Amino acid sequence: MSTLADELRNLVDDLAASGRPELWDSLCELGLHRVGVDEERGGSGGCLGDLLVVVGSLARHGIGVPVIEASTADWVLAHGPGRELDAGLSTLHLTGQDIDTSGATLTTELTAVPWARDAARLVLCAPDRAPLVIDLGHPSVTVRPGENLAGEPRDTVVLTDTPAAPVDASPSYGTVRERLALLWSAAVLGAAHGAYRLTRSYVCERHQFGAPLVEIPAVAGNLARMRVQLVQADAALALARDAGPFSGAVDIARVTTAAAATVVARTAHQLHGAMGITEEYPLHRLTRRLWSWRDAVDSERGWAESLGRRAADAGESGVWTRVTATGR
């Protein structure tokens, strides 16, 4: 991370505390949706670590905005030769479908496309293909609204002979997938920290039988268990942030943050009791996002299987060397 990290974190905290109704517009005006994209291509500069700070800070406040999708889509688009980013929201979708790129148009149906109803363009990534950029305002595009458990747009996009232009010199599908996975790890971890912070405050302030709830051994033990999960996930995310591509560190981060999301969300509601399920109390804004985001890009089991395949391919000696290596 650069020296901007603390400033970015404080900036997001200030924006979240301000309660501005048009938070996304404010984020865009400040260029936070394009952190990690080179300035000469229309981005805001900074590195991936800075973007992780922005994503995690927003998630810590239970804020759901399309910063992950927009920043990743614009990062892909900025790789095109001589290309400067346009105004308007970009979104991105990974698909395992076999996309026919032999012609200049595309006919297909895409499900769970994030924020499609609000986006100007879609970057579509498929294995062994250059990413395609699609104008979502084209007459041949139909968008059917949908949403995830957190109430965030996850729409169906129907393309019928829709013009689709490849993005030359773009990152590979695997590279885009790992970047998305790392960003979602930061989002899950941020929301988990937010839920833990809210729960800790609640059990310290709420009294029963003349003492704070946190003095009950079972409550203190469960709070400690949440904290242990967060420490493990923090370490996994830091490893993935600093590791090289396709090292398996991102797989570890996704497995670890998904496991933390499960424990933190469940325990937070248990320790809050009936208060934790009320609409006006902010816990649900965090836990619904934990349940929605924990399996973004792929499920916890999918990442675990990927990690297992890496271990099998490396063999006993390779796994032992990796586990016992120093300086990582």
Secondary structure, DSSP 8 states (H G I E B T S, - for coil): --TTHHHHHHHHHHHHHHT-TTHHHHHHHTTGGGTTS-GGGTS----HHHHHHHHHHHHHTT---THHHHHHHHHHHTTSTT----SS-EEEEE--S----SSSEEEEEEEEEETGGG-SEEEEE-TTS--EEEETTSTTEEEE--B-TTS-BEEEEEEEEEE-EE-TT---HHHHHHHHHHHHHHHHHHHHHHHHHHHHHHHHH-EETTEEGGGSHHHHHHHHHHHHHHHHHHHHHHHHHHS-TTSSHHHHHHHHHHHHHHHHHHHHHHHHGGGGG-SSSTHHHHHHHHHHHTTSSS-HHHHHHHHHHHHHHHHHHHHHHHHH-S--
